[in-house]
Amino acid sequence: MASPLIFFAFLGGVVPALLWLVFWLLEDRCEPEPKRYIFFAFVLGMLAVFPVLFSERFTAAYASGPILLLVWALIEEVFKFGAAYVAALHWHVFDEPLDAVIYMVTAALGFSAMENTLFLMGPLQHGDIIKTIVTGDLRFIGATLLHTLSSTTIGMALALSFYKPAAVRKTYALIGVILATLLHTFFNFFILQEGGGATFWIFLTIWLGVIGILLFTERIKQPARDYC
């Protein structure tokens, strides 16, 4: 019985993430990234969930409340960044500003796919199909977008510093990680504090943030579009 549950949970976690990934890859259709690097970034993003879970359980023994939320957000953002960096961002394929956003999104969606799979396992194990569907919808709309938004914040910082000296690029990357961590922390804090009443407004804010990122990507890919 465990095998079908794992399969359906995996399917429910991965398919929505892949749909988002296809959408984002269309943003880079003029100069698409090599598929193997996209694949590596997605898979490494998925695998990053496991050291993140271990690290979060470890830190839970030493912190609590908002501090713990901050630490957990930092851990997730650093590991997602690490997945994108190892998979692509330190290789020759990172050759234009938009690539930073694409690879950060890819790693974030891989992370979200595995995280969603683990979340779906609980309701499925108890035979609660309705809760599984609701959980999947909320993860698809909320948590997946949050991971995308926070990681693309780092991607935007890298994109903005692409043509700058190495020391400046590192500073921008650090600022990106800090901003992504704060964004992630605020989301988790308000979700836990406000409960269902504020969920709509929190998700609306995330959607607006994603729209802002899409507008940003349109701006940074404009030179490439002229030759597309």
PyMOL commands that set and color helices and strands:
alter all, ss='L'
color gray80, all
select helices_A, chain A and resi 2-26+35-47+49-59+65-89+97-125+129-160+166-220+222-225
alter helices_A, ss='H'
color red, helices_A
deselect
rebuild
show_as cartoon
